[in-house]
Amino acid sequence: MKNDRKMTFMLITIPVVVLFFCFNTLPLIQGFIYSFTNFKGYGSYDWVGLRNYMDLFTDSRVGGSYLFTIKYAVVCTILVNVISLILALGLNSKIKGKSVLRGIYFIPNVLGALVVSYIFSFFFTYILPVVGQTLGIEALSSSILSRESTAWIGIVIVGVWQSVAMNTIIYISGLQTVPEDVYEAGSIDGATGWKKFKSLTFPLIMPFFTINMVLCMKNFLMVFDQIMALTKGGPSQSTESISYLIYNNGMAGGQFGFQSANAFVFFIVIVTVSVLQMRFMNKREEQL
């Protein structure tokens, strides 16, 4: 009986491991190997050693994409967590129709990122300029996606609008784990409003805050769909994210080997950022 149980677990686990290796680990290994070549994505190739990795640090386009991606990720992570936490506090309170409101706020997360981005692209290109011209607002009289100084704002708006939903649900889950006894004891000590949130609520939902911060930063660093649908890296490559650069130049630009090196470095960057975030946030949890 015990051996049959082990065999069942093995039969369940082995196919999953094989699929994970074939569609995740193996491409990663192949990409790492190609990063030491001048492979164009087709035909023959030669080994170039560490040249691709050395060129990464002198390529201004790669540097610009890293700067934009980091700026985008930091801004979006802060905005999403602030907005979603405020929404979660409101939706967790005793208000009428909060179940319906939760469903409404979750709708953006159900829609595909490309679909949402194309809808916003139409809004930014055709509707918003008309509104700006009607109201006499010069800054909105033309598409914000057509200017280097404002194109990134449009991408931030779309990214934040769609990401707030999931973070709000996670925060609501955290708020529902806080015992009512804690609030009752705090009210006796005079904890209300901001003091109540700072001293009672936030320390108790800190693990959920950590999860949201790490997931947000990771997801926003990997931004691709919004760039693809809204700006395609323009204008003048001012909104070119790392993921889009890797895809565009690697698949269609004949830089498969070079962008494989870029992808591997980007992988290391994301892992490093996530680990540092986890360590910092865990220390904050211990202090609280």
Sequence and secondary structure as in RCSB ss.txt:
>XXXX:A:sequence
MKNDRKMTFMLITIPVVVLFFCFNTLPLIQGFIYSFTNFKGYGSYDWVGLRNYMDLFTDSRVGGSYLFTIKYAVV
CTILVNVISLILALGLNSKIKGKSVLRGIYFIPNVLGALVVSYIFSFFFTYILPVVGQTLGIEALSSSILSREST
AWIGIVIVGVWQSVAMNTIIYISGLQTVPEDVYEAGSIDGATGWKKFKSLTFPLIMPFFTINMVLCMKNFLMVFD
QIMALTKGGPSQSTESISYLIYNNGMAGGQFGFQSANAFVFFIVIVTVSVLQMRFMNKREEQL
>XXXX:A:secstr
 HHHHHHHHHHHHHHHHHHHIIIIIHHHHHHHHHTTB   SSS   B TTHHHHHHTT HHHHHHHHHHHHHHHH
HHHHHHHHHHHHHHHHTSS TTHHHHHHHHHHHHHS HHHHHHHHHHIIIIIHHHHHHHHT GGGSS GGGSHHH
HHHHHHHHHHHHHHHHHHHHHHHHHTTS HHHHHHHHHTT  HHHHIIIIIHHHTHHHHHHHHHHHHHHHHT  H
HHHHHTTT STTTT  HHHHHHIIIIISS HHHHHHHHHHHHHHHHHHHHHHHHHHHHHHHH 
